[in-house]
Amino acid sequence: MNVEEICKELDSLSIRMLQLMKEYINVKLIIEDLIKNGSLHLAKSRYIMGNRNVSALQLPSEESNDVIASTTVICKETTDEVLLLELSRLNIHRNGKGDDSDALRQRNKKKEEDKLEKECSRDPLKWFGVLVPHDMRQAQSKFNKAIEYVVECANLQIEMLSV
């Protein structure tokens, strides 16, 4: 390689690094905005429901079976031996009430309904009551979007380290 090719390669790497930095800063700003809006929606719902109804007292303890991770991060390795992080979401909402194939059997119906209720109660919004304000749901969606952008930000950091 001559000097001109080396300079072109360095220029392309520098431009790529600057592009990654710009994306990284933009993603950080989006995360900041989502967390700010999520916190504001949470504050509004606390104002609507009262400070006793939305507090740390409604959160289950660490030993409780109600607490499971609704989102986990999966680390994958690409063909270039570069790590890539992805989100894996657990479905906490159920649309149906189970299988109706044995509709005539009534013996164990109560136990099955209790199991379904326990599985459906894993939604963190249920910790604060059945009728939560719309602001609480918006706060949850803002924080979920922030999690997605945090993973994107981590992927950008990994890519910047590899450049």
NUBAKE-456264 format. One line per 10 residues: number of its first residue (from 0); their letters; for each residue x negated, y negated, z negated of N, C-alpha, C. Coordinates in Angstrom, 1 decimal. Example, Ala and Ser with C-alpha at 12.3 -4.5 7.8 and 13.67 -1.06 7.14 Angstrom:
# residues 2
0	as	-13.2/5.7/-7.8/-12.3/4.5/-7.8/-13.2/3.3/-7.8; -12.8/2.2/-7.1/-13.7/1.1/-7.1/-12.9/0.0/-7.9
***
This chain:
# residues 163
0	mnveeickel	-0.8/1.2/0.0/0.0/0.0/0.0/-0.9/-1.2/0.0; -0.5/-2.2/0.8/-1.2/-3.4/0.8/-0.6/-4.4/-0.2; -1.2/-5.6/-0.3/-0.7/-6.6/-1.2/0.7/-7.1/-0.9; 1.0/-7.2/0.4/2.3/-7.7/0.7/3.4/-6.8/0.3; 3.2/-5.5/0.5/4.2/-4.5/0.1/4.4/-4.5/-1.4; 3.3/-4.6/-2.1/3.3/-4.6/-3.6/4.1/-5.9/-4.1; 3.9/-7.0/-3.4/4.6/-8.2/-3.8/6.1/-8.1/-3.5; 6.4/-7.5/-2.4/7.9/-7.2/-2.1/8.5/-6.3/-3.1; 7.8/-5.3/-3.5/8.3/-4.4/-4.5/8.5/-5.1/-5.8; 7.5/-5.9/-6.2/7.7/-6.6/-7.5/8.8/-7.6/-7.4
10	dslsirmlql	9.0/-8.3/-6.2/10.1/-9.2/-6.1/11.4/-8.5/-6.2; 11.6/-7.3/-5.6/12.8/-6.6/-5.6/13.1/-6.1/-7.1; 12.1/-5.7/-7.8/12.2/-5.3/-9.2/12.6/-6.5/-10.0; 12.0/-7.6/-9.8/12.3/-8.8/-10.6/13.8/-9.3/-10.3; 14.2/-9.2/-9.1/15.6/-9.6/-8.7/16.5/-8.6/-9.4; 16.2/-7.3/-9.3/17.1/-6.3/-10.0/17.2/-6.6/-11.5; 16.1/-6.9/-12.1/16.1/-7.1/-13.5/16.9/-8.3/-13.9; 16.8/-9.4/-13.1/17.6/-10.6/-13.3/19.1/-10.3/-13.1; 19.4/-9.5/-12.1/20.8/-9.1/-11.9/21.4/-8.3/-13.1; 20.5/-7.4/-13.6/20.9/-6.6/-14.8/21.1/-7.5/-16.0
20	mkeyinvkli	20.2/-8.5/-16.2/20.3/-9.4/-17.3/21.6/-10.2/-17.2; 21.9/-10.7/-16.0/23.1/-11.4/-15.8/24.4/-10.6/-16.2; 24.4/-9.4/-15.7/25.5/-8.5/-16.0/25.6/-8.2/-17.5; 24.4/-8.0/-18.1/24.4/-7.8/-19.6/24.9/-8.9/-20.4; 24.5/-10.1/-20.0/25.1/-11.3/-20.7/26.6/-11.5/-20.5; 27.0/-11.2/-19.2/28.5/-11.3/-19.0/29.3/-10.3/-19.8; 28.7/-9.1/-19.9/29.4/-8.0/-20.7/29.4/-8.4/-22.2; 28.3/-9.0/-22.6/28.3/-9.4/-24.0/29.3/-10.5/-24.3; 29.5/-11.4/-23.4/30.5/-12.5/-23.5/31.9/-11.9/-23.5; 32.1/-10.9/-22.7/33.4/-10.2/-22.6/33.7/-9.5/-24.0
30	iedlikngsl	32.7/-8.8/-24.5/32.8/-8.2/-25.8/33.2/-9.2/-26.9; 32.4/-10.3/-26.9/32.7/-11.3/-27.9/34.1/-11.8/-27.8; 34.6/-12.1/-26.6/36.0/-12.6/-26.4/37.0/-11.5/-26.8; 36.8/-10.3/-26.5/37.7/-9.2/-26.9/37.8/-9.1/-28.4; 36.7/-9.1/-29.0/36.7/-9.0/-30.5/37.3/-10.2/-31.2; 37.1/-11.4/-30.6/37.7/-12.6/-31.1/39.2/-12.5/-31.0; 39.7/-12.1/-29.8/41.1/-12.0/-29.6/41.7/-10.9/-30.4; 41.0/-9.8/-30.5/41.6/-8.7/-31.4/41.7/-9.1/-32.8; 40.7/-9.8/-33.3/40.7/-10.3/-34.7/41.9/-11.3/-34.9; 42.1/-12.2/-33.9/43.2/-13.1/-34.0/44.6/-12.4/-34.0
40	hlaksryimg	44.7/-11.4/-33.1/46.0/-10.6/-33.1/46.1/-9.9/-34.4; 45.1/-9.4/-35.0/45.1/-8.7/-36.3/45.5/-9.7/-37.4; 45.0/-10.9/-37.3/45.4/-11.9/-38.3/46.8/-12.3/-38.2; 47.3/-12.4/-36.9/48.7/-12.7/-36.7/49.6/-11.6/-37.2; 49.3/-10.4/-37.0/50.1/-9.3/-37.5/50.0/-9.3/-39.0; 48.9/-9.6/-39.6/48.8/-9.7/-41.1/49.7/-10.8/-41.6; 49.8/-11.9/-40.9/50.6/-13.0/-41.3/52.1/-12.6/-41.2; 52.4/-11.9/-40.1/53.8/-11.5/-39.9/54.3/-10.4/-41.0; 53.4/-9.4/-41.2/53.8/-8.3/-42.1/53.5/-8.6/-43.5; 52.6/-9.6/-43.8/52.2/-9.8/-45.2/50.9/-9.2/-45.5
50	nrnvsalqlp	50.1/-9.9/-46.3/48.8/-9.5/-46.6/48.7/-8.1/-47.4; 49.8/-7.8/-48.0/49.8/-6.5/-48.7/50.1/-5.3/-47.8; 50.7/-5.6/-46.7/51.1/-4.5/-45.7/49.9/-4.2/-44.7; 49.1/-5.2/-44.5/47.9/-5.0/-43.6/46.7/-5.3/-44.4; 46.1/-4.2/-45.0/44.9/-4.4/-45.8/44.2/-3.1/-45.8; 43.1/-3.1/-46.5/42.2/-1.9/-46.6/42.9/-0.8/-47.4; 43.9/-1.2/-48.2/44.6/-0.2/-49.0/45.5/0.8/-48.1; 45.8/0.4/-46.9/46.6/1.2/-46.0/45.7/2.2/-45.3; 44.4/2.0/-45.3/43.5/2.9/-44.6/43.3/4.2/-45.4; 43.3/5.3/-44.8/43.1/6.6/-45.5/41.6/6.7/-45.9
60	seesndvias	41.4/7.5/-46.9/40.1/7.7/-47.4/39.3/8.5/-46.5; 38.0/8.6/-46.7/37.1/9.3/-45.8/37.3/10.8/-45.8; 37.8/11.3/-47.0/38.1/12.7/-47.1/39.4/13.2/-46.5; 40.2/12.2/-46.1/41.6/12.5/-45.6/41.5/13.2/-44.3; 42.5/14.1/-44.0/42.5/14.8/-42.7/43.1/13.9/-41.6; 43.7/12.7/-42.0/44.3/11.8/-41.0/43.3/11.1/-40.2; 42.0/11.1/-40.6/41.0/10.3/-39.9/40.2/11.2/-39.0; 40.4/10.9/-37.7/39.6/11.6/-36.6/39.2/10.5/-35.6; 38.1/10.8/-35.0/37.6/9.8/-34.0/38.5/9.9/-32.8; 39.1/8.8/-32.4/39.9/8.8/-31.2/39.0/8.6/-29.9
70	ttvickettd	37.8/8.1/-30.1/36.9/7.9/-29.0/35.5/8.4/-29.4; 34.9/9.2/-28.6/33.5/9.6/-28.8/32.7/9.3/-27.6; 31.4/9.2/-27.8/30.5/8.9/-26.8/29.7/10.1/-26.3; 29.7/10.4/-25.0/29.0/11.5/-24.5/27.8/11.0/-23.7; 26.7/11.6/-24.1/25.4/11.3/-23.4/25.1/12.3/-22.3; 25.0/11.8/-21.1/24.8/12.6/-19.9/23.4/12.2/-19.3; 22.8/13.1/-18.7/21.5/12.8/-18.0/21.8/12.9/-16.5; 21.4/11.9/-15.8/21.6/11.8/-14.4/20.4/12.5/-13.6; 20.5/12.5/-12.3/19.4/13.2/-11.6/18.1/12.5/-11.7; 18.1/11.2/-12.0/16.8/10.5/-12.1/16.2/10.6/-13.5
80	evlllelsrl	16.7/11.5/-14.3/16.3/11.7/-15.7/16.6/10.4/-16.5; 17.7/9.7/-16.2/18.1/8.5/-16.9/19.4/8.9/-17.6; 19.4/8.4/-18.9/20.6/8.7/-19.7/21.8/7.8/-19.3; 23.0/8.4/-19.3/24.2/7.7/-19.0/25.2/8.0/-20.1; 25.8/6.9/-20.7/26.8/7.1/-21.8/28.2/7.0/-21.2; 29.1/7.9/-21.6/30.5/7.8/-21.2/31.3/8.0/-22.4; 32.6/7.5/-22.3/33.5/7.6/-23.4/34.4/8.8/-23.2; 34.8/9.5/-24.3/35.7/10.6/-24.2/36.8/10.2/-25.2; 38.0/10.1/-24.7/39.1/9.6/-25.5/40.0/10.8/-25.9; 40.5/10.8/-27.1/41.4/11.8/-27.6/42.8/11.2/-27.4
90	nihrngkgdd	43.8/12.0/-26.9/45.1/11.5/-26.7/45.9/11.5/-28.1; 46.2/10.3/-28.6/46.8/10.3/-29.9/48.3/10.1/-29.8; 48.8/9.9/-28.6/50.2/9.7/-28.4/50.8/10.9/-27.7; 51.9/11.4/-28.2/52.6/12.5/-27.5/53.9/12.1/-27.0; 54.2/12.5/-25.8/55.5/12.1/-25.1/56.6/13.1/-25.5; 56.3/14.4/-25.4/57.3/15.4/-25.7/57.3/15.9/-27.1; 58.2/16.7/-27.4/58.3/17.4/-28.7/57.9/18.8/-28.6; 57.1/19.2/-27.7/56.7/20.6/-27.6/57.3/21.4/-26.5; 57.2/22.7/-26.6/57.7/23.6/-25.6/59.1/24.0/-25.9; 60.0/23.9/-24.9/61.4/24.3/-25.1/61.7/25.6/-24.5
100	sdalrqrnkk	60.7/26.4/-24.3/61.0/27.7/-23.6/61.7/28.7/-24.5; 61.6/28.6/-25.8/62.3/29.5/-26.7/63.3/28.7/-27.5; 64.3/28.1/-26.7/65.2/27.2/-27.3/66.2/27.9/-28.3; 66.4/29.2/-28.1/67.4/29.9/-28.9/66.8/30.3/-30.3; 65.5/30.4/-30.4/64.9/30.7/-31.7/64.9/29.5/-32.6; 65.4/29.7/-33.8/65.5/28.6/-34.7/64.7/28.9/-36.0; 64.1/30.0/-36.1/63.5/30.4/-37.4/62.3/29.5/-37.8; 61.4/29.3/-37.0/60.2/28.6/-37.4/60.2/27.1/-36.8; 61.3/26.7/-36.6/61.4/25.3/-35.9/60.9/24.2/-36.9; 61.2/24.3/-38.1/60.8/23.3/-39.1/59.3/23.2/-39.2
110	keedklekec	58.6/24.3/-39.3/57.2/24.3/-39.4/56.5/23.8/-38.1; 57.1/24.1/-36.9/56.5/23.6/-35.7/56.7/22.1/-35.6; 57.9/21.6/-36.1/58.1/20.1/-36.0/57.2/19.4/-37.0; 56.9/20.0/-38.1/56.0/19.4/-39.1/54.6/19.3/-38.5; 54.1/20.4/-37.8/52.8/20.3/-37.1/52.7/19.2/-36.1; 53.8/19.1/-35.3/53.8/18.1/-34.3/53.8/16.7/-34.9; 54.6/16.5/-36.0/54.6/15.3/-36.7/53.2/14.9/-37.2; 52.5/15.9/-37.8/51.1/15.6/-38.3/50.2/15.2/-37.2; 50.3/15.9/-36.0/49.5/15.6/-34.9/49.8/14.2/-34.3; 51.1/13.8/-34.3/51.5/12.5/-33.8/51.1/11.4/-34.8
120	srdplkwfgv	50.9/11.7/-36.1/50.6/10.7/-37.1/49.2/10.3/-37.0; 48.4/10.8/-36.1/47.0/10.4/-36.0/46.8/9.1/-35.4; 47.8/8.5/-34.9/47.7/7.1/-34.4/47.5/6.1/-35.5; 46.4/5.4/-35.5/46.0/4.5/-36.6/47.1/3.4/-36.9; 47.9/3.1/-35.9/49.0/2.1/-36.1/50.0/2.6/-37.1; 50.2/3.9/-37.2/51.2/4.5/-38.1/50.7/4.3/-39.6; 49.5/4.1/-39.8/49.0/3.8/-41.2/49.7/2.6/-41.8; 50.1/1.7/-40.9/50.6/0.4/-41.3/52.1/0.3/-41.2; 52.7/1.4/-40.9/54.2/1.5/-40.9/54.7/1.9/-39.5; 56.0/2.2/-39.4/56.5/2.6/-38.2/56.8/1.5/-37.2
130	lvphdmrqaq	57.3/0.4/-37.7/57.5/-0.8/-36.9/56.4/-1.8/-37.1; 55.4/-1.7/-36.3/54.3/-2.7/-36.4/54.5/-3.8/-35.4; 54.1/-5.0/-35.7/54.3/-6.1/-34.7/53.5/-5.8/-33.4; 54.0/-6.5/-32.4/53.3/-6.4/-31.1/51.9/-6.9/-31.1; 51.6/-7.8/-32.0/50.2/-8.3/-32.1/49.3/-7.2/-32.6; 49.8/-6.3/-33.5/49.0/-5.2/-34.0/48.6/-4.3/-32.8; 49.6/-4.0/-31.9/49.3/-3.2/-30.7/48.3/-3.9/-29.8; 48.5/-5.2/-29.6/47.5/-5.9/-28.8/46.1/-5.9/-29.4; 46.0/-6.0/-30.7/44.7/-6.0/-31.3/44.1/-4.6/-31.1; 44.9/-3.6/-31.2/44.3/-2.2/-31.0/43.8/-2.1/-29.5
140	skfnkaieyv	44.6/-2.6/-28.6/44.1/-2.5/-27.2/42.9/-3.4/-26.9; 42.8/-4.5/-27.5/41.6/-5.4/-27.4/40.4/-4.7/-27.9; 40.5/-4.1/-29.1/39.4/-3.4/-29.7/39.0/-2.1/-28.9; 40.0/-1.4/-28.3/39.7/-0.3/-27.4/38.9/-0.7/-26.2; 39.3/-1.9/-25.6/38.6/-2.4/-24.4/37.2/-2.8/-24.8; 37.0/-3.3/-26.0/35.7/-3.7/-26.5/34.8/-2.5/-26.6; 35.3/-1.4/-27.0/34.5/-0.2/-27.1/34.0/0.2/-25.7; 34.9/0.1/-24.7/34.5/0.5/-23.4/33.4/-0.4/-22.9; 33.5/-1.7/-23.2/32.4/-2.6/-22.8/31.1/-2.5/-23.5; 31.2/-2.0/-24.8/30.0/-1.7/-25.6/29.2/-0.6/-24.9
150	vecanlqiem	29.9/0.4/-24.4/29.3/1.5/-23.8/28.7/1.0/-22.4; 29.4/0.2/-21.7/28.8/-0.4/-20.5/27.6/-1.2/-20.8; 27.6/-1.9/-21.9/26.4/-2.7/-22.3/25.2/-1.8/-22.6; 25.5/-0.7/-23.3/24.4/0.2/-23.6/23.8/0.8/-22.4; 24.7/1.1/-21.4/24.2/1.6/-20.1/23.4/0.6/-19.4; 23.7/-0.7/-19.5/22.9/-1.7/-18.8/21.6/-1.8/-19.5; 21.6/-1.7/-20.8/20.3/-1.7/-21.6/19.4/-0.6/-21.1; 20.0/0.6/-21.0/19.2/1.7/-20.6/18.6/1.5/-19.2; 19.5/0.9/-18.3/19.0/0.7/-16.9/17.9/-0.4/-16.9; 18.0/-1.4/-17.8/17.0/-2.4/-17.8/15.7/-1.8/-18.3
160	lsv	15.7/-0.9/-19.3/14.5/-0.3/-19.7/13.8/0.6/-18.7; 14.7/1.1/-17.8/14.1/2.0/-16.7/13.5/1.2/-15.5; 13.9/-0.1/-15.4/13.4/-0.9/-14.3/12.0/-1.3/-14.5
***
